[in-house]
Every structure is written in C-alpha cells, then in structure tokens.
Amino acid sequence: MHISVRFIGGLFRVSGRNKLILNLKYGTDLRGAVERITQEFPELKATLIDLELQDPRPTTLIFLNGKEISILQGMETKLGNGDEIAFIPISHGG
C-alpha cells in the first residue's frame, strides 16, 4: 500500500523534503511507518520519537488524514492505502 508523508516547517529542513511516498505492507500501523521513515531519514529520529519512551515527541504533532493521532489509536493506528501522515512541529515562545 502507498502512504503519503508530509513534513511541515522545520521538519522539512531536517529531512530535505516536504513530501514522500512510502510503500508499506498492508496492516502496518503508524509506529511501523515512523520506524520506516526514521530508517530512511535517521536525522529525524530524535525529532519525531522520544528515544526513552519510544513514543512521539511532545514537540511534534502527528496527523493521519487530518486527524491528530491522539483521537485515534495513537501509534497503533492501522494505516490504509492512500492515507496521509503529516508531521507538524510545535513552536514554543517565551
């Protein structure tokens, strides 16, 4: 199955791309997609995943088809052909 991935804001600068297409096995969940992305773009791993908890970093929102994953099944959300994942960094000011 094919999944679209978008990198917004600073994540575009880290990855060097604003969009990519992943070819994944049917039944892959979001965690598997993120693992695949960080294999292809190791520089994104520390930005997308808390290395101790192995969960998304609190500084990056992850959307699946326009819905933030916390209202779905989080990283265990199953993906379908044609889905779109968007990674959006959270900016903090002070």
Secondary structure as UniProt FT lines:
FT   STRAND          2..7
FT   HELIX           10..15
FT   STRAND          19..23
FT   TURN            26..27
FT   HELIX           30..40
FT   HELIX           42..44
FT   HELIX           45..48
FT   STRAND          49..50
FT   TURN            51..54
FT   STRAND          55..56
FT   TURN            58..59
FT   STRAND          60..64
FT   TURN            65..66
FT   STRAND          67..68
FT   HELIX           69..71
FT   TURN            72..73
FT   HELIX           74..76
FT   TURN            81..82
FT   STRAND          84..89
//
